[in-house]
Amino acid sequence: MKIAIVGCGNMGMAFARAFLKFDLVKKEDFLLVEKSAERKETLHSFQPGVLTGVISPEIGTYDLVILSVKPQDYLTVAASLREVIQPSQIVLSIMAGISMQTIQESLNHQPVVRAMPNTPAMLGMGITAYAASPEVERGQLRKVENLINATGRSVFLEDEGQLDAVTALSGSGPAYFFYLVKTMIEAGRQMGFEESVATLLVKQTMLGSYHLINNADRSLDELIKAVASKGGTTEAALKGFEEGKLADALTQGIHAAQKRATELSQG
């Protein structure tokens, strides 16, 4: 498969590197389109088949076109892209907040897959939800899914509208996790630990806890109860979280992210 990537930021290149790692695409079968001269210089080390700063008719010779430009730049890019894209091509968008309908109308092109990855995709440990227009054939969708799975795991959604919730939950999710880790490390510093020691304690706790969630045959409530002895230190912390309405604040924040994602997708 030959793939053109329009917008070669961190996420676009995370996809490209994952495809190479699993031998799904050869380097010479990539076309990288990046307008930033500084970024183009960085991309030379990738040794792509073709590296360019402009959208040209050559894009029409590639099987899949991945859109990973900044959402605010998309309509400018689309004006040029619609002149060269071919009916047989599949468009895969990994842009946040740009609906499938907007892409179809701006490109005058119907076969579109819209995906929402998250940043762990850069390590091959992402989770990507995706939806497809009816014009994407089943065989084509399988090929796209195979490519997406190179970056981690994927979930197919029948309803594109759910991608706004995905954006809020898993797309933005790594930032919530980093925020909690940062807060715990700061609490450790306030209790007298050197930052390096607090960081080690918290990061390893998070890593070990993830593996417990993934491997223990117990619910999250049961895992919490296993740590929180009655009248003990963990119970004191959990009561503090409840009094501070931590769960409510987290839930409200995630809903705020979903609302903003919907606003963006509606223009």
Secondary structure, 3 states (H helix, E strand, C coil): CCEEEECCCHHHHHHHHHHHHCCCCCHHHEEEECCCHHHHHHHHHHCCCEEECCCCHHHHHCCEEEECCCHHHHHHHHHHHCCCCCCCCEEEECCCCCCHHHHHHHHCCCCEEEEECCHHHHHCCEEEEEEECCCCCHHHHHHHHHHHHCCEEEEECCCHHHHHHHHHHHHCHHHHHHHHHHHHHHHHHHCCCCHHHHHHHHHHHHHHHHHHHHHCCCCHHHHHHHHCCCCCHHHHHHHHHHHCCHHHHHHHHHHHHHHHHHHHHCC
